[in-house]
């Protein structure tokens, strides 16, 4: 399994480092850790708005067997 850190641009909507892996490698379990009020609209769109889910890499993850676990702080979860 190969991991790579994705460099961020200053104008990016993402405010923290990302680690990317190929989507096909996620087969059993995936855990997302989300923090901060700036992520609230993204978390809402991924988890509550099916038509917008696939515009985000996290919305494309669908383990073949197993589950996705979301660990979300209060600020990131305020729109849920």
Secondary structure, DSSP 8 states (H G I E B T S, - for coil): ---EEE---TT-S--S-EEE--GGG--SEEEEEE-SGGGHHHHHHHHH-HHHHTTSGGGG---SSSEEEEEE-TTTTTT-
